Amino acid sequence: MAREIKVMVVDDSAVVRRVMSTILDRDPGIRVIATAHDPIFAIEKMRRDWPDVLTLDIEMPRMDGITFLGQLMAERPTPVVICSSLTTVGAETTLQALAAGAVAIISKPGLGVGSFLEDSSDNLIAAVKAAARANMGAVQRGARTAAVHSPATPRLAMAQTTERLVAIGTSTGGTVALEALLTELPRVSPGIVIVQHMPEMFTAAFAARLDGLCEISVQEARNGQRVLPGLALIAPGGKHMQLTRSGAQYLVEVKDGPPVNRHRPSVDVLFRSVAKYAGNNAMGVIMTGMGDDGARGLKEMHDAGAYTLAQDEATCIVYGMPREAVKRGAVDRSLPLAALATAIMSGPPASRSGMAGL
């Protein structure tokens, strides 16, 4: 029988602490061992009984969540799930927390937070369980990488089109992994389309952050936008993104629709459209994340002639989506995170025979 996950809830709202504790304690695999209304009290309680996972607010008295997160990752790395309000400023702050080493986000509104958390109980439990399985060595390496990047001068995408296209799908741990990957790509990179599982209102801030760090241009995708060299388009939270083609030009369609594999945007939706419209002109990359979203779509890309890569287990924060893709025979090659940028720029080898799942 699997050992239960010990959780500490750190939030200055008594309502949030009570509701989150109740929700988490309902799951037989989780036990809330303590709550704290700020990081100072949390540290005192953690010294007596160290949790497997923390849920952490950002705006709190005496010490903010990001400062606490930085200290925690430096002294004793522990999986952290951020519970943050959905505001424009909060979105950027939450992205800073992810860069500092947090594993996942649970978004909460400013009002009606109790009922919202009840409605999102499945997502909260899933995030805690994924965090408990996180590869904290990979989290630490990602946080160190994010810390050394300084904003670059924003650049415009190149004007001409190209047949080469890269589709990337990721989830838990993907914000840090994408930053590590995209900041290594030169301006002459092929056009890139990305699905990162992320709530609405976070993707615009995430894209803006990456745009300031990368040589390529990074934008939240707009319906009908062209895919161009030197440009990465990130699917907006709460919308599906598909590739389509008009003559020699690739375009993205951003649309509503029911969740696929419990996600909107869904990696499978993107990958399947890339298989249909780009075929062997595309490369597919599946990265760190919980679950199996993207595994079937990557297999369709592979069967359509695309060269397909997976982030390897050692560098994934959660080796879920890549594992499922490898199991389905969808992956030509598994590579560490640091090698993906070079593989993208090199393109497929002359022959891919016999490489699946390596």
Secondary structure in CASP SS format (residue, H / E / C, confidence):
PFRMAT SS
TARGET T0000
AUTHOR 0000-0000-0000
METHOD secondary structure of the structure
MODEL  1
M C 1.00
A C 1.00
R C 1.00
E C 1.00
I E 1.00
K E 1.00
V E 1.00
M E 1.00
V E 1.00
V E 1.00
D C 1.00
D C 1.00
S C 1.00
A H 1.00
V H 1.00
V H 1.00
R H 1.00
R H 1.00
V H 1.00
M H 1.00
S H 1.00
T H 1.00
I H 1.00
L H 1.00
D H 1.00
R H 1.00
D C 1.00
P C 1.00
G C 1.00
I E 1.00
R E 1.00
V E 1.00
I E 1.00
A E 1.00
T E 1.00
A E 1.00
H C 1.00
D C 1.00
P H 1.00
I H 1.00
F H 1.00
A H 1.00
I H 1.00
E H 1.00
K H 1.00
M H 1.00
R H 1.00
R H 1.00
D C 1.00
W C 1.00
P C 1.00
D C 1.00
V E 1.00
L E 1.00
T E 1.00
L E 1.00
D C 1.00
I C 1.00
E C 1.00
M C 1.00
P C 1.00
R C 1.00
M C 1.00
D C 1.00
G H 1.00
I H 1.00
T H 1.00
F H 1.00
L H 1.00
G H 1.00
Q H 1.00
L H 1.00
M H 1.00
A H 1.00
E H 1.00
R C 1.00
P C 1.00
T C 1.00
P C 1.00
V E 1.00
V E 1.00
I E 1.00
C E 1.00
S E 1.00
S E 1.00
L C 1.00
T C 1.00
T H 1.00
V H 1.00
G H 1.00
A H 1.00
E H 1.00
T H 1.00
T H 1.00
L H 1.00
Q H 1.00
A H 1.00
L H 1.00
A H 1.00
A H 1.00
G C 1.00
A C 1.00
V C 1.00
A E 1.00
I E 1.00
I E 1.00
S E 1.00
K E 1.00
P C 1.00
G C 1.00
L C 1.00
G C 1.00
V H 1.00
G H 1.00
S H 1.00
F H 1.00
L H 1.00
E H 1.00
D H 1.00
S C 1.00
S H 1.00
D H 1.00
N H 1.00
L H 1.00
I H 1.00
A H 1.00
A H 1.00
V H 1.00
K H 1.00
A H 1.00
A H 1.00
A H 1.00
R C 1.00
A C 1.00
N C 1.00
M H 1.00
G H 1.00
A H 1.00
V H 1.00
Q H 1.00
R H 1.00
G H 1.00
A H 1.00
R H 1.00
T H 1.00
A H 1.00
A H 1.00
V H 1.00
H C 1.00
S C 1.00
P C 1.00
A C 1.00
T C 1.00
P C 1.00
R C 1.00
L C 1.00
A C 1.00
M C 1.00
A C 1.00
Q C 1.00
T C 1.00
T C 1.00
E C 1.00
R C 1.00
L E 1.00
V E 1.00
A E 1.00
I E 1.00
G E 1.00
T E 1.00
S C 1.00
T C 1.00
G C 1.00
G H 1.00
T H 1.00
V H 1.00
A H 1.00
L H 1.00
E H 1.00
A H 1.00
L H 1.00
L H 1.00
T C 1.00
E C 1.00
L C 1.00
P C 1.00
R C 1.00
V C 1.00
S C 1.00
P C 1.00
G E 1.00
I E 1.00
V E 1.00
I E 1.00
V E 1.00
Q E 1.00
H C 1.00
M C 1.00
P C 1.00
E C 1.00
M C 1.00
F C 1.00
T H 1.00
A H 1.00
A H 1.00
F H 1.00
A H 1.00
A H 1.00
R H 1.00
L H 1.00
D H 1.00
G H 1.00
L H 1.00
C C 1.00
E C 1.00
I C 1.00
S E 1.00
V E 1.00
Q E 1.00
E E 1.00
A C 1.00
R C 1.00
N C 1.00
G C 1.00
Q C 1.00
R E 1.00
V C 1.00
L C 1.00
P C 1.00
G C 1.00
L E 1.00
A E 1.00
L E 1.00
I E 1.00
A C 1.00
P C 1.00
G C 1.00
G C 1.00
K C 1.00
H E 1.00
M E 1.00
Q E 1.00
L E 1.00
T E 1.00
R E 1.00
S E 1.00
G C 1.00
A C 1.00
Q E 1.00
Y E 1.00
L E 1.00
V E 1.00
E E 1.00
V E 1.00
K E 1.00
D C 1.00
G C 1.00
P C 1.00
P C 1.00
V E 1.00
N C 1.00
R C 1.00
H E 1.00
R C 1.00
P C 1.00
S C 1.00
V H 1.00
D H 1.00
V H 1.00
L H 1.00
F H 1.00
R H 1.00
S H 1.00
V H 1.00
A H 1.00
K H 1.00
Y H 1.00
A C 1.00
G H 1.00
N H 1.00
N H 1.00
A E 1.00
M E 1.00
G E 1.00
V E 1.00
I E 1.00
M C 1.00
T C 1.00
G E 1.00
M C 1.00
G C 1.00
D C 1.00
D C 1.00
G C 1.00
A H 1.00
R H 1.00
G H 1.00
L H 1.00
K H 1.00
E H 1.00
M H 1.00
H H 1.00
D H 1.00
A C 1.00
G C 1.00
A C 1.00
Y E 1.00
T E 1.00
L E 1.00
A E 1.00
Q E 1.00
D C 1.00
E H 1.00
A H 1.00
T H 1.00
C C 1.00
I C 1.00
V C 1.00
Y E 1.00
G C 1.00
M H 1.00
P H 1.00
R H 1.00
E H 1.00
A H 1.00
V H 1.00
K H 1.00
R C 1.00
G C 1.00
A C 1.00
V C 1.00
D C 1.00
R E 1.00
S E 1.00
L E 1.00
P C 1.00
L H 1.00
A H 1.00
A H 1.00
L H 1.00
A H 1.00
T H 1.00
A H 1.00
I H 1.00
M H 1.00
S H 1.00
G C 1.00
P C 1.00
P C 1.00
A C 1.00
S C 1.00
R C 1.00
S C 1.00
G C 1.00
M C 1.00
A C 1.00
G C 1.00
L C 1.00
END
